[in-house]
Amino acid sequence: MDSLLIYGAYGYTGELIAREAVDRGHEPILAGRDATSVHQLGAELDLRSRSFDLSDQDTIREYLDGVDTILNCAGPFEETADPLIEAAIETQTHYLDITGEIPVFERAARQHEAAETAGVTIMPGVGFDVVPTDCLSAHLHDRLPSATHLSLAISATGGISPGTTKTALRGLGDGGAIREDGQLRAVPGGDRTRTVDFGWGSQTVTAFPWGDISTAYHTTKIPNIHVYMALPKPARLAMRAGNTLGPLLSAGPVQSLLEAVVDRTVSGPTAEERAAAAVTIWGEAWSEETNETAHSLLSTPDPYDVTVAAALAIAARTVAGEAPTGYQTPAGAFGADFVLEIDGVSRRDL
Ligand SMILES: NC(=O)c1ccc[n+]([C@@H]2O[C@H](COP(=O)([O-])OP(=O)(O)OC[C@H]3O[C@@H](n4cnc5c(N)ncnc54)[C@H](OP(=O)(O)O)[C@@H]3O)[C@@H](O)[C@H]2O)c1
């Protein structure tokens, strides 16, 4: 894989991806805003490294010059995706990231024509969020092309990294989101629950603003989409609290305080914890016109391991020129079965 640049390479997930890339015999360029961290990792892995922050477009363009594909692992992506996408289009560099943030997907989608004109691919969401769910959505749509409603539910065990925690905290004050009649609609956080049979048992799941509220619509054009998560009670209560405390939680000083606490108290899951983790994703497509329903289940390994495998597989295809240009979703570009190429992933139709 020639000329892949990994931005945010010394973060928890970026480093996992960089190390796995080396294990697979690739030589990505490592990048990030902290010179010491990025050059140290580059020296350890014997890779080229570049240090730049995202405050100046000229600088970003200069560092992307000659790069085929950038894989952005620096989140929250609300802060990093826009400047990198803008520079990627200008320098004719393909752009991938591992976001799950709905506004980031929506803004990236608005760059479709500019990306097509430049001949580049813009594909956010090449990690656990949203590769498995996007592929499951496409599969359900293939099974029931007249579907008007799509519901997805995720049940996962395993740990969570500092960056994921910070990104989730940023979203707490934003409430929930659903797709209704083709439109994104804000709803109170944590307000809807339902019971889902994951094959090994039933769980109560809570509506959650997962990236598919944006991406599954681009992939399938199914106009009504809900995503649910099996959440521990404190997380459900925190989502509900976000409805009333939203402005307070979103305030800069409060976010800084919460992020400092995360830095002190949260570390990403260990390799052993990841090896023990498992995820089940349930999906349901329903056609209002014919009253037909289709259900499928997808089982995956730990979300971070899926993120590493999916991001590297998509980066390899993109560098090889196999990704369509313009704004793309993973299943839109590579089909519903792409996720089955990842070790440990299996699918079952009910
Ligand atoms: N799609 C998925 O399924 C999936 C999977 C894993 C992670 N993620 C997301 O990926 C992001 C990173 O997660 P992580 O676990 O790797 O977090 P992490 O360990 O906290 O690493 C975050 C990285 O991003 C960099 N960064 C943050 N803000 C930046 C900015 N404004 N400009 C430049 N660099 C910036 C950090 O650099 P500094 O240390 O210098 O701040 C660090 O290198 C999170 O948003 C997380 O939610 C998504």
The ligand as a MOL file (V3000), in Angstrom:
LIG
                    3D

  0  0  0     0  0            999 V3000
M  V30 BEGIN CTAB
M  V30 COUNTS 48 52 0 0 0
M  V30 BEGIN ATOM
M  V30 1 N -15.6720 4.3840 13.8030 0
M  V30 2 C -15.4160 3.7120 14.9040 0
M  V30 3 O -15.9980 2.6990 15.1530 0
M  V30 4 C -14.3600 4.2190 15.8310 0
M  V30 5 C -13.5170 3.3170 16.4710 0
M  V30 6 C -12.5380 3.8370 17.3100 0
M  V30 7 C -12.4480 5.2040 17.5120 0
M  V30 8 N -13.3170 6.0310 16.8810 0 CHG=1
M  V30 9 C -13.2360 7.4680 17.0500 0
M  V30 10 O -11.9220 7.8660 16.6980 0
M  V30 11 C -11.5210 8.9730 17.4760 0
M  V30 12 C -10.1840 8.6660 18.1190 0
M  V30 13 O -10.3550 7.6410 19.0590 0
M  V30 14 P -9.1130 7.1300 19.9170 0
M  V30 15 O -9.6210 6.0420 20.7120 0
M  V30 16 O -7.9510 6.8670 19.0390 0 CHG=-1
M  V30 17 O -8.8130 8.4440 20.7770 0
M  V30 18 P -7.4760 9.0260 21.4390 0
M  V30 19 O -6.6120 7.9330 21.9280 0
M  V30 20 O -7.9190 10.0910 22.3680 0
M  V30 21 O -6.7190 9.6940 20.1740 0
M  V30 22 C -7.2190 10.8290 19.5490 0
M  V30 23 C -6.1870 11.3260 18.5510 0
M  V30 24 O -6.7420 12.4360 17.8620 0
M  V30 25 C -5.8680 13.5590 17.9850 0
M  V30 26 N -6.6690 14.7820 17.9590 0
M  V30 27 C -7.7890 15.0620 18.6660 0
M  V30 28 N -8.2350 16.3000 18.3740 0
M  V30 29 C -7.3850 16.7880 17.4330 0
M  V30 30 C -7.3040 18.0230 16.7330 0
M  V30 31 N -8.2120 18.9970 16.9280 0
M  V30 32 N -6.3060 18.2000 15.8350 0
M  V30 33 C -5.3980 17.2360 15.6250 0
M  V30 34 N -5.3950 16.0470 16.2780 0
M  V30 35 C -6.3830 15.8380 17.1690 0
M  V30 36 C -5.1820 13.3450 19.3000 0
M  V30 37 O -4.0120 14.1060 19.3700 0
M  V30 38 P -3.5400 14.7720 20.7900 0
M  V30 39 O -3.1860 13.6200 21.6820 0
M  V30 40 O -2.3800 15.6050 20.3950 0
M  V30 41 O -4.7180 15.5280 21.3340 0
M  V30 42 C -4.9160 11.8420 19.2340 0
M  V30 43 O -3.8310 11.5530 18.3980 0
M  V30 44 C -12.6610 9.2370 18.4650 0
M  V30 45 O -13.4730 10.2670 17.9270 0
M  V30 46 C -13.4290 7.9350 18.4780 0
M  V30 47 O -14.7870 8.1150 18.7880 0
M  V30 48 C -14.2570 5.5600 16.0400 0
M  V30 END ATOM
M  V30 BEGIN BOND
M  V30 1 1 1 2
M  V30 2 2 2 3
M  V30 3 1 2 4
M  V30 4 1 4 5
M  V30 5 2 4 48
M  V30 6 2 5 6
M  V30 7 1 6 7
M  V30 8 2 7 8
M  V30 9 1 8 9
M  V30 10 1 8 48
M  V30 11 1 9 10
M  V30 12 1 9 46
M  V30 13 1 10 11
M  V30 14 1 11 12
M  V30 15 1 11 44
M  V30 16 1 12 13
M  V30 17 1 13 14
M  V30 18 2 14 15
M  V30 19 1 14 16
M  V30 20 1 14 17
M  V30 21 1 17 18
M  V30 22 2 18 19
M  V30 23 1 18 20
M  V30 24 1 18 21
M  V30 25 1 21 22
M  V30 26 1 22 23
M  V30 27 1 23 24
M  V30 28 1 23 42
M  V30 29 1 24 25
M  V30 30 1 25 26
M  V30 31 1 25 36
M  V30 32 1 26 27
M  V30 33 1 26 35
M  V30 34 2 27 28
M  V30 35 1 28 29
M  V30 36 1 29 30
M  V30 37 2 29 35
M  V30 38 1 30 31
M  V30 39 2 30 32
M  V30 40 1 32 33
M  V30 41 2 33 34
M  V30 42 1 34 35
M  V30 43 1 36 37
M  V30 44 1 36 42
M  V30 45 1 37 38
M  V30 46 2 38 39
M  V30 47 1 38 40
M  V30 48 1 38 41
M  V30 49 1 42 43
M  V30 50 1 44 45
M  V30 51 1 44 46
M  V30 52 1 46 47
M  V30 END BOND
M  V30 END CTAB
M  END
